[in-house]
Amino acid sequence: MPYDAALDKQLFTKSWEGEGTKLSVSVYSYNNGQKKLQISRENFGAEGEPRFSKLGRLTKDEAAAIIPFIQEALPLMQ
């Protein structure tokens, strides 16, 4: 079965912006299935345009910024 964007429901999302980057914590459910946590990163180019990039490693400041978002999202995953 191919991916169908209409079946992918975003249940929660919060973002944090730091120097040249944006981290987003989201909870999704595909086709009313298991709820899953997604953490994504966007880096901003020289002209300020956002570009998706691998999450990779987090700095201490980045981790501290998104931990409250993860804690807020966890009860929604029940």
C-alpha positions in Angstrom: 0.0 0.0 0.0 1.6 3.3 -1.0 1.8 6.2 1.3 -1.3 8.4 1.4 -0.8 11.9 3.0 -4.5 12.1 3.7 -4.2 9.3 6.2 -1.3 10.9 8.1 -2.6 12.9 11.0 -0.5 15.4 13.0 -1.7 15.3 16.6 0.8 17.6 18.2 3.7 19.9 17.1 5.9 22.5 18.8 9.0 24.1 17.5 12.1 25.9 18.9 14.3 28.2 16.9 18.0 28.7 17.6 20.9 30.2 15.8 20.3 29.2 12.2 18.2 26.2 13.0 14.6 25.1 13.9 13.8 21.9 15.8 10.3 20.5 15.7 8.8 17.9 17.9 5.6 16.3 16.5 3.3 13.3 17.1 1.7 11.6 14.1 -0.7 8.7 13.6 -0.9 7.1 10.2 -4.3 5.5 9.3 -5.4 5.7 13.0 -2.4 3.5 13.9 0.2 3.7 16.6 1.1 7.3 17.5 4.8 8.1 16.8 7.1 10.9 17.9 9.0 12.7 15.2 11.9 15.2 15.8 13.0 17.2 12.7 15.5 19.9 12.0 15.4 22.7 9.4 18.5 24.9 8.8 18.2 28.4 7.4 20.2 29.3 4.4 22.0 32.6 3.8 18.8 34.3 2.6 16.7 32.9 5.5 15.0 30.1 3.5 14.4 27.0 5.5 16.0 23.7 4.4 15.2 20.3 5.8 18.3 18.5 7.1 19.1 15.4 9.1 18.5 15.8 12.8 22.0 14.5 13.6 23.4 15.4 17.0 21.9 17.9 19.4 23.8 20.5 21.4 23.1 20.7 25.1 21.0 23.9 24.5 19.0 22.2 21.7 18.3 19.2 23.8 17.3 21.3 26.8 14.9 23.3 24.6 13.0 20.3 23.2 12.9 18.1 26.3 9.8 20.0 27.6 8.1 19.4 24.2 8.9 15.7 24.3 7.5 15.5 27.8 4.3 17.3 26.7 3.9 15.0 23.7 4.4 11.7 25.6 0.9 11.6 27.3 -0.7 12.2 23.8 0.9 8.9 22.6 -1.3 6.8 25.0 
